[in-house]
Amino acid sequence: MSAIERQLVVFDFDWSLADQDSDRYIFEVLASDLRRHMKTAKLETQWTDLVAESLRKIHSRGITREQIENTLRNMPFHPAMVRGVSKLKAEGKTTFFCLSNANEIFISTILKSKGLHDLFDEIITNPAEWDESGLLKVRRRVDPSGPQHGCTVGCSANMCKGEELEAFLARNTTKYDRIVYVGDGSNDFCPILRLRSHDKVLCRSFRGLETRITKEGEKEGLKAQIHYWAGAWEVEELLGKLSI
């Protein structure tokens, strides 16, 4: 293909940009019994709803907004990832887009703490807000009482990442010569099916996305180039090769 002049880098957040899962980490630190409960409750309760319910429970125990924010700021986040995305952003030819099943408060708090508050041109995730009492209220991006997405690939009820990626591309006038998707989970499979043969997937090894690529990629017509990584230092190397 011709030279790359403009590219889009799409990041999942938990276990992809960040080196932990924010939904789970909060409870591992502040209420481990609730974290234990979530392992089994997720079989019956939609995950975003379960996170919202668990946040209400820690609030009733007196866990404060400050405690939650401090926990998020201390969540593992690899310096190599910060270097890699910061360098590519500074070069000025890459648009960054976040597509995550976490929530607005978790993501914004963590990004700000790492000096990455202006990394993304847009963040698509679950809505969240603090109320006056210090309760963090989280809800699904796709309201369960309204029209639902039509995904048949296996996205969770709160969001179809494939539809969200296509919507982002449709409402932006920029035509990207290359799209790079960085993800790890099984719900990242749907959006990468929308990519072209010259696009790239930076897939975290030994997690759900790799499993789905291996089992379903050929059958579902996956076209993008796949690059596997296990540590953030490897992503820094891969991002370094995307300079244009």
C-alpha positions in Angstrom: 0.0 0.0 0.0 1.0 3.7 -0.3 2.8 5.5 2.5 1.0 6.0 5.8 0.1 9.7 6.4 -2.5 9.4 9.1 -3.3 6.5 11.4 -5.8 5.6 14.2 -4.7 3.7 17.3 -7.6 2.1 19.2 -6.9 1.0 22.8 -9.0 -1.2 25.0 -8.2 0.0 28.6 -8.0 -2.7 31.2 -5.1 -5.2 30.6 -4.3 -3.4 27.4 -3.3 0.2 28.1 -3.4 -0.3 31.9 -1.7 -3.3 33.4 -4.7 -4.4 35.5 -8.5 -4.6 35.4 -9.8 -1.4 37.1 -13.3 -3.0 37.7 -11.8 -5.8 39.7 -8.7 -4.0 41.2 -10.9 -1.5 43.2 -12.5 -4.3 45.1 -9.4 -6.4 45.5 -7.9 -3.5 47.4 -10.9 -2.1 49.2 -13.3 -5.0 49.7 -11.8 -8.4 48.9 -15.0 -10.2 50.0 -16.9 -8.4 47.3 -14.2 -9.2 44.7 -14.7 -12.9 45.7 -18.5 -12.5 45.3 -18.2 -11.0 41.9 -16.4 -14.1 40.6 -19.6 -16.1 40.9 -22.2 -13.4 40.7 -21.1 -12.5 37.1 -22.7 -15.7 35.9 -26.1 -14.3 36.8 -25.7 -10.5 36.7 -24.5 -8.4 33.8 -21.0 -7.2 34.5 -21.6 -3.4 34.4 -24.6 -3.8 36.6 -22.5 -5.9 39.0 -19.8 -3.3 39.3 -22.5 -0.6 40.0 -24.1 -2.9 42.7 -20.6 -3.5 44.3 -19.9 0.2 44.3 -23.1 0.8 46.2 -22.1 -1.8 48.7 -18.7 -0.3 49.4 -20.3 3.1 49.7 -22.6 1.7 52.4 -19.6 0.5 54.3 -18.1 4.0 54.4 -15.5 3.7 51.6 -15.0 7.2 50.4 -14.4 8.9 47.1 -10.9 9.7 48.1 -10.1 6.1 48.9 -11.4 5.0 45.5 -9.5 7.7 43.6 -6.3 6.9 45.5 -6.7 3.2 44.7 -7.2 4.0 41.0 -4.1 6.2 41.0 -2.0 3.4 42.5 -3.3 0.7 40.1 -0.4 -0.9 38.1 0.4 1.0 34.9 3.7 0.2 33.1 6.1 3.2 32.4 6.9 1.6 29.1 3.3 2.0 28.0 3.4 5.7 29.0 6.5 6.2 27.0 5.2 4.4 24.0 1.9 6.2 23.6 3.4 9.6 24.6 6.1 9.4 21.9 3.6 8.4 19.2 1.1 11.1 20.3 3.9 13.8 20.2 4.7 13.0 16.6 1.3 14.5 15.7 0.1 12.1 13.0 -1.8 9.5 15.1 -5.3 9.8 16.5 -5.9 7.8 19.7 -9.4 6.4 20.5 -10.3 4.4 23.6 -13.0 1.7 23.5 -13.5 0.2 26.9 -16.0 -1.7 29.0 -14.7 0.1 32.2 -16.2 3.5 33.0 -15.6 7.2 32.6 -14.4 7.9 36.2 -12.0 4.9 36.4 -10.4 5.8 33.1 -10.2 9.5 33.5 -8.8 9.3 37.1 -6.1 6.8 36.0 -5.1 8.7 32.9 -4.8 11.9 34.7 -2.5 10.3 37.3 -0.2 9.1 34.6 -0.1 12.4 32.8 -2.1 11.0 29.9 -5.3 13.1 30.3 -5.0 14.4 26.8 -4.0 11.1 25.1 -7.3 10.2 23.6 -9.3 12.3 21.1 -12.4 10.3 22.2 -13.2 7.8 24.9 -16.2 5.4 24.5 -17.0 3.6 27.7 -19.8 3.2 30.4 -21.1 6.5 31.9 -20.2 7.2 35.5 -20.5 10.1 37.9 -20.1 10.9 41.6 -23.2 12.0 43.5 -23.2 14.4 46.4 -22.8 11.6 49.0 -19.6 10.3 47.4 -21.3 7.3 45.7 -19.8 6.4 42.3 -22.8 5.7 40.0 -22.1 3.5 37.0 -24.5 2.5 34.3 -24.4 0.7 31.0 -23.6 2.6 27.8 -26.5 0.7 26.1 -29.5 1.4 28.4 -31.1 -2.0 29.3 -34.6 -0.3 29.0 -34.0 1.0 25.5 -33.0 -0.3 22.1 -30.3 -2.9 22.3 -27.3 -3.4 19.9 -27.6 -6.1 17.3 -24.2 -7.8 17.7 -24.1 -11.5 16.8 -20.4 -12.0 17.4 -20.6 -12.1 21.2 -20.2 -8.5 22.6 -21.5 -7.9 26.1 -25.0 -6.3 26.6 -23.6 -2.9 27.6 -21.7 -2.2 24.4 -20.9 -3.6 21.0 -17.3 -2.5 20.3 -17.6 -3.3 16.6 -20.6 -1.0 16.2 -18.8 1.7 18.3 -15.7 1.5 16.1 -17.7 1.8 12.9 -19.7 4.7 14.4 -16.5 6.6 15.3 -15.1 6.1 11.8 -18.4 7.3 10.3 -18.6 10.5 12.3 -15.0 11.5 11.7 -13.9 13.2 8.5 -10.4 11.9 8.7 -9.7 8.9 6.5 -7.1 6.7 8.2 -4.5 5.0 6.1 -4.0 2.5 8.9 -5.9 1.4 12.0 -4.1 -0.3 14.9 -6.1 -2.0 17.6 -4.6 -2.8 21.0 -6.7 -5.3 23.0 -6.8 -8.4 25.1 -10.3 -9.6 25.9 -12.9 -11.7 24.0 -15.0 -8.5 23.5 -12.2 -7.1 21.4 -12.8 -9.7 18.8 -15.9 -8.0 17.2 -14.1 -4.7 16.4 -11.0 -6.4 14.9 -13.3 -8.2 12.4 -14.0 -4.7 11.0 -10.3 -4.1 10.2 -8.7 -4.3 6.7 -5.7 -6.5 5.6 -3.2 -3.6 6.1 -4.5 -2.8 9.6 -2.8 -4.3 12.7 -4.0 -5.9 15.9 -1.6 -5.8 18.9 -3.1 -8.7 20.9 -2.1 -9.4 24.5 -1.1 -13.1 24.7 -2.8 -15.7 26.9 -6.1 -13.9 27.2 -9.5 -14.1 25.7 -8.8 -12.3 22.4 -6.0 -14.6 21.5 -8.3 -17.6 22.2 -11.0 -16.2 19.9 -8.5 -15.3 17.2 -7.1 -18.9 17.3 -10.5 -20.6 17.3 -12.7 -18.2 15.2 -10.4 -15.9 13.3 -10.3 -17.8 10.0 -13.9 -18.8 10.1 -15.1 -15.2 10.7 -12.8 -13.8 8.0 -10.4 -11.9 10.1 -8.1 -9.9 7.8 -5.9 -7.7 9.9 -2.2 -8.5 10.7 -1.8 -9.9 14.2 1.1 -9.1 16.5 1.2 -10.7 20.0 2.7 -9.2 23.1 2.9 -10.2 26.8 4.4 -7.1 28.4 4.1 -3.3 28.0 7.7 -3.0 27.0 6.8 -5.1 23.9 4.0 -2.7 23.0 6.4 0.2 23.3 8.6 -1.5 20.7 5.6 -2.2 18.4 4.3 1.4 18.8 7.8 2.6 17.9 7.5 0.9 14.6 4.3 2.8 13.8 6.1 6.2 13.6 5.1 8.0 10.3 
